[in-house]
Amino acid sequence: MIQKPPLSASPDTHADRFHAFDLLATLVAVVHIDGTVVFANAALEDVMGVSRRHIQGSTLSQYFTQAQSLESALQGAQSNAFAALRYDAHLRRPQQDALPVHVIVAPTDRPTEVLVELLPLEQQARQDREERLIDQAQANKELIRNLAHEIKNPLGGIRGAAQLLQMEVESRDLVEYTQVIIHEADRLQVLVDRLLAPHRRPHMVGDVNIHEVCERVRSLVLAEFSKGLRVVRDYDASIPEFRGDREQLIQAVLNIVHNAAQALVERTQAGDAEIILRTRINRQVTFGKQRYRLALELHVIDNGPGIPEEIKDRLFFPLVSGRDGGSGLGLNLAQTFVQQHHGLIECDSVPGRTDFKILIPLP
């Protein structure tokens, strides 16, 4: 016989018990094994577009296009047939399109209650993409560091041998050849030094005002691109200072903004090139496999042609560039510097609008 929730359990009592669920960005419902919703968190309330008082006491399966899947999952939870069951479904919402979600059904410490977590598939895909970015960045960092060290030693030998050879040869043509070797060795040395730069310089931590960072970058870019480019400020003045490396963050933001300015060359000539620097606070955000109460969002938005489709998935890889003559190091270094602040850079790009979003945890 199924035991119903006690009549004395008021919504306020449930709110006290499940208060922590309101701090989550994911959709959470605590359901009695007969399917009745005992508690719905604020995120589920927002997505459904109805109050939790309306959801609580109703049958959760009625909000799914295929109710039988959830009912079977609840029966399995009652019989302890699994530790957690996962499946994809569509969540019905009043006067809105159905929302594709990944459903996780898991027993709780009470035999009559089941925890149902709903992850919008778009959010799940975003989390998977972030994890791939972090793993790729770590692998790239190790590869670059090891490769740069392997190149550095023989490069010095090549340059030294070319200098000695230049001192011995008498032919003007041969001297020119040795000069080419020396010049190219020096160029590669500069490249190797840039690859190793993030790993050599110590992390200089201090109080950082993100708007001072933005203003420094803005002045540097406008000094170089003085005509035809507008850099718009859209700041949230309430963002607090945080601990970080100011110079690294200036370099990270500058690399992104400078890339945007170079991509806007045609619009600059037409006089309608625009870059927006937008700062916002994001609450209860998850990135980098961790959840943060507060995070800084810094957007660098331009009205340029967009990122070429063929490099979108490799944008932060070293030596990948969408511009002729580009080194392909700017975005990779920017990602490295931001990750040293436990943050992440994401990019969303279509023709006419490219948005680089820097996320950094706030205290």
Protein Blocks (a to p, Z undefined) as FASTA:
>chain_A
ZZdddfklcfklmmmmmmmmmmpmbdcddddfkopafbdcfklmmmnopafklmnopafk
lmpfblmlmmmmmmmmmnopafbdcdddddddehiacddddddddddfbfkbccdddddf
klmmmmmmmmmmmmmmmmmmmmmmmmmmmmmmmmmmmmmmmmmmmmmpmbfklmmmmmmm
mmmmmmmmmmmmmmmmmmmpccddddddfklmmmmmmmmmmmmmmghpacdddddfkbcc
ddddfklmmmmmmmmmmmmmmmmmmmmmnopaccdddddddehiaeehiacfbdcddddd
dfbebjafklmmmmmpghiafbehiaolmmmmmmmmmmmnopacdddddehiacdddddd
dZZ
